[in-house]
C-alpha cells in the first residue's frame, strides 16, 4: 500500500509518501480500501510530536477514512466485502489500505460520495459524544460554539440547529461569520473585532447560553463560564490556548450550578466508540440521509500531498474539512 509516514516530529515537510505491506484485519476488524481520508487538528499535533498514538495503534497519521470493505477479520458480523463504509480509526488513515474495528464503521449515507463520507467520522463522533451526551444539549436550549468554521464547528452548528437548539458561533473573519450563519447559527461572532461574552449576553437578554463548546481553554475559561446560564455546561475538547494556570472562580460554579466537563476521543475503547457509532446511526444518520445536515468539505489533496494539506490546516483559512484522496 501507499501511505504517508512521519520521518520525525516537525513541520509539514516531515510527511513523506512511502510503501508498506498491506495490513491484515484482526478479529473484529475490517480492511478498507481507502478512497479518502479526513485531515484533522489532532493529526497536526501528532506530526509535531504532541499527540502520540495510543498503544497498539498505527504510527501512520489519520483518524477517519471512507472506502470499500475488502476483507473481514474473524468474528465480524454486519459487514460484507464490497460494502461502502466510513470509519473512525485510532491511526493509519493516511494510506490506501486501513484496518478499522467493525463497531467503529458506519454505512456511507446514501446521498454522499466517499470524499464527503471521509469528512464525517472524527467530527461527528466528537460532536455527538460531547455536545449531546456529555453536554446534554436539547431542543429549546442555546449553545456557543467556538471555532464555528472548523470541522468540529461546522458539524456542531448544524447538528445543534437540526435538533432544535439556538446557536451562536465564533470565527476569525466576517466572511467566516457569514458562513456559520448560512449553516444555521443565529449569530456569527468575529472574535478579532467583537467580545463574544458581550454578544452572547446581549442576544440572550443577560441569561447566557446553556452550553459552551470550546477547544481553546487558557484565557477563554473565565469568559466561557461567565457566558453560561444557570445550570450551564462548559464542554472542553481542546487546549489550543493552553492548559496550565487557567484561572477559575469556583464561587461562580457553585452559585450558578455550572458543570465543567470534557473528553478526548482517540484513547477511548472500541466498545465506547461503538456505542457512539450506534447512537449516530440512530440519531444522526437520518439527518445525513435527507441532507438536512452535511459534512462541509473545503478542499481535497492527493494522498501524496499530505504536507500541503497540513499547511492549509495550520493556516486556518479553511471552512469545514480538508480531505486526502487516493
C-alpha positions in Angstrom: 0.0 0.0 0.0 0.9 3.7 -0.3 0.9 5.6 2.9 2.2 8.8 4.5 4.9 8.4 7.2 6.3 11.0 9.6 10.1 10.8 9.5 10.4 12.7 12.7 8.4 15.3 14.7 8.4 18.6 12.9 6.7 20.7 10.2 4.6 19.6 7.3 7.7 18.6 5.4 8.2 15.5 7.6 5.1 13.9 6.0 6.5 11.7 3.2 4.9 9.1 1.0 6.1 5.5 1.5 5.2 1.9 0.6 4.4 -0.7 3.3 2.8 -4.1 3.2 -1.0 -4.1 3.3 -2.3 -4.5 6.9 -4.4 -7.6 7.7 -7.6 -7.3 9.7 -7.6 -9.0 13.1 -10.5 -10.4 15.0 -13.4 -8.0 15.0 -11.8 -5.8 12.3 -12.3 -5.0 8.6 -9.8 -4.0 6.0 -10.9 -0.9 4.0 -9.6 0.1 0.5 -9.4 3.8 1.3 -10.8 6.3 -1.2 -10.4 9.3 1.0 -9.2 10.2 4.5 -10.0 13.3 6.6 -7.4 15.7 7.9 -7.9 16.8 11.5 -6.2 19.1 14.0 -5.0 16.1 16.1 -3.0 14.9 13.0 -1.1 18.2 13.2 -0.5 17.7 16.9 0.8 14.2 16.3 3.1 15.4 13.5 4.6 17.9 15.9 5.2 15.2 18.5 2.5 16.2 20.9 -0.2 13.6 20.4 1.2 10.1 20.2 -1.0 7.2 19.0 -2.4 5.0 21.8 -0.7 1.7 22.4 -1.3 -0.7 19.6 -2.4 1.9 17.1 -0.7 2.5 13.7 2.1 5.2 13.7 0.6 6.4 10.3 -1.5 9.5 10.9 -5.2 9.8 10.1 -8.2 9.3 12.2 -11.0 8.8 9.7 -11.4 7.1 6.3 -14.1 6.2 3.8 -13.9 3.4 1.2 -14.8 -0.2 0.4 -14.5 -3.2 2.7 -12.1 -5.7 1.0 -11.5 -8.2 3.8 -13.1 -9.3 7.1 -11.4 -10.4 10.3 -12.7 -13.3 12.4 -16.0 -12.8 14.1 -17.1 -9.8 12.1 -20.9 -9.6 11.7 -23.0 -7.0 9.9 -20.4 -6.1 7.2 -19.6 -7.8 3.8 -16.8 -7.4 1.3 -17.9 -4.6 -1.1 -19.8 -2.5 1.5 -19.1 1.2 1.3 -18.2 2.5 4.8 -16.8 5.4 6.7 -14.8 4.6 9.8 -13.2 6.2 12.9 -9.7 4.8 13.5 -7.0 5.5 16.1 -4.4 5.9 13.3 -3.5 4.6 9.9 -5.9 6.7 7.8 -3.3 8.3 5.5 -3.0 5.2 3.4 -4.6 3.3 0.6 -5.4 0.4 3.0 -6.6 0.8 6.6 -7.8 -1.6 9.3 -10.8 -0.4 11.3 -12.7 -2.0 14.2 -16.0 -3.2 12.9 -18.1 -1.4 15.6 -16.5 1.9 14.5 -17.7 1.6 10.9 -20.8 3.1 9.6 -22.5 2.9 6.2 -21.9 5.8 3.8 -25.1 7.9 3.9 -27.0 7.5 0.6 -26.6 11.0 -0.9 -22.9 11.3 -0.2 -19.8 10.2 -2.1 -16.8 8.8 -0.4 -14.9 12.1 -0.2 -17.8 13.6 1.8 -18.1 10.5 3.8 -14.5 10.7 4.9 -15.2 14.1 6.4 -17.8 12.6 8.8 -16.4 10.2 11.5 -13.9 12.3 13.6 -16.1 15.4 13.8 -19.5 13.7 14.1 -18.3 11.2 16.8 -16.7 14.1 18.7 -19.6 16.4 18.5 -22.2 13.8 19.4 -20.5 12.5 22.5 -19.5 15.9 23.7 -22.4 18.2 22.8 -25.3 15.7 23.2 -24.1 13.0 25.6 -21.7 14.9 28.0 -23.2 18.3 27.3 -26.9 17.2 27.3 -28.0 19.8 24.8 -31.7 19.5 24.0 -34.2 21.3 21.9 -35.1 24.8 23.1 -31.7 25.4 24.7 -28.8 27.6 23.4 -25.2 27.0 22.6 -22.0 28.9 21.9 -19.6 27.0 19.6 -16.1 28.3 19.4 -14.3 27.9 16.1 -17.5 27.7 14.2 -15.9 27.1 10.7 -13.6 24.3 11.8 -14.6 20.7 11.0 -15.9 20.4 14.6 -17.6 23.8 14.4 -19.5 23.3 11.2 -20.7 19.9 12.5 -21.7 21.2 15.9 -23.6 24.2 14.5 -25.6 22.1 12.0 -26.4 19.3 14.5 -27.4 21.6 17.3 -29.7 23.6 14.9 -31.2 20.5 13.4 -32.0 19.2 16.9 -33.8 22.4 17.8 -31.2 24.5 19.7 -30.3 28.1 19.3 -26.7 28.6 18.3 -24.0 31.3 18.4 -20.6 30.7 16.9 -17.2 32.5 16.9 -15.0 32.8 13.9 -12.0 34.8 12.8 -13.3 36.8 9.9 -16.5 38.4 8.8 -16.6 36.0 5.9 -16.4 33.0 8.3 -19.1 34.6 10.5 -21.5 34.7 7.4 -20.5 31.1 6.7 -21.6 29.8 10.1 -24.9 31.9 9.8 -25.5 30.1 6.5 -25.2 26.8 8.3 -27.9 27.9 10.8 -26.2 29.9 13.5 -28.2 32.8 14.8 -25.1 35.0 15.0 -21.5 34.6 13.9 -19.2 36.5 16.3 -15.9 37.8 14.9 -13.6 37.2 17.9 -11.0 39.5 16.4 -13.3 42.5 16.5 -16.0 41.6 19.0 -16.2 40.3 22.5 -18.1 37.1 22.4 -19.3 37.3 26.0 -20.9 40.7 25.4 -22.7 39.5 22.2 -24.0 36.4 24.0 -25.3 38.3 26.9 -26.9 40.9 24.7 -28.6 38.2 22.5 -29.9 36.3 25.5 -31.1 39.3 27.5 -28.4 38.6 30.1 -29.3 35.0 30.6 -26.3 33.3 28.9 -26.2 30.1 27.0 -26.9 26.5 28.2 -23.7 25.1 26.7 -20.3 26.3 25.5 -18.2 24.0 23.3 -14.6 25.1 23.4 -11.2 23.9 22.0 -9.2 26.9 23.2 -9.0 26.8 27.0 -6.5 29.1 28.7 -7.7 32.7 28.9 -11.1 31.7 27.4 -12.1 29.8 30.5 -13.3 32.7 32.7 -15.3 34.2 29.8 -16.8 30.8 28.9 -18.0 30.4 32.5 -19.4 33.9 32.5 -21.3 33.2 29.3 -23.2 30.3 30.8 -26.7 30.4 32.1 -27.6 28.9 35.5 -27.2 25.1 35.2 -25.0 25.7 32.1 -22.3 23.3 30.9 -18.8 24.0 29.6 -17.5 21.2 27.4 -13.8 21.4 26.8 -12.5 19.4 23.8 -9.1 21.1 23.1 -6.4 23.2 24.6 -5.1 25.4 21.8 -4.9 28.3 24.2 -3.0 26.4 26.8 -3.9 24.2 29.8 -1.7 25.5 32.6 -2.7 28.1 35.1 -6.2 28.7 33.7 -8.0 30.8 36.4 -11.4 29.7 37.6 -13.9 31.4 40.0 -15.3 28.4 41.9 -17.8 30.7 43.6 -19.4 31.3 40.2 -19.5 27.5 39.6 -21.3 27.0 42.9 -23.7 29.8 42.8 -24.9 29.1 39.2 -24.7 25.3 39.4 -22.3 25.1 36.4 -20.8 21.9 35.0 -17.4 21.7 33.5 -16.6 18.6 31.5 -14.5 17.5 28.6 -13.1 14.5 26.8 -10.7 13.1 24.3 -11.9 10.6 21.7 -8.8 8.7 20.5 -7.9 6.8 23.6 -11.4 5.5 24.3 -12.2 1.8 23.9 -13.7 0.2 20.9 -16.7 -0.6 23.0 -17.1 3.1 23.8 -16.7 4.2 20.2 -19.0 1.5 19.0 -21.7 2.9 21.3 -21.2 6.4 19.9 -21.4 4.9 16.3 -24.7 3.2 17.2 -26.1 6.5 18.5 -25.0 8.3 15.4 -26.6 5.7 13.2 -29.9 6.1 15.1 -30.0 9.8 15.7 -27.8 11.5 13.1 -27.8 9.3 10.0 -31.4 10.2 9.1 -30.3 13.8 9.0 -27.4 13.0 6.7 -29.6 10.8 4.5 -32.1 13.6 3.9 -29.4 16.3 3.5 -30.6 18.3 6.5 -27.0 18.0 7.8 -23.9 17.5 5.7 -20.2 17.4 6.0 -18.6 20.6 4.7 -15.5 19.7 2.5 -13.4 22.8 1.8 -10.6 21.2 -0.3 -9.1 17.9 -1.3 -5.5 17.0 -1.8 -4.0 13.8 -3.3 -2.6 11.5 -0.5 1.0 12.2 -1.6 0.4 15.9 -0.9 -0.5 15.5 2.8 2.1 18.1 3.6 0.2 20.7 1.6 -3.0 19.7 3.3 -1.3 20.3 6.7 -0.1 23.7 5.7 -3.6 24.7 4.8 -4.9 23.3 8.1 -2.3 25.3 10.0 -3.2 28.5 8.1 -6.8 28.2 9.5 -8.1 29.6 6.2 -10.4 26.7 5.6 -14.1 26.4 6.3 -15.0 22.9 7.1 -12.9 19.8 6.4 -9.8 19.1 4.4 -9.7 15.6 2.8 -7.0 13.5 1.2 -7.9 11.3 -1.8 -6.2 8.2 -3.0 
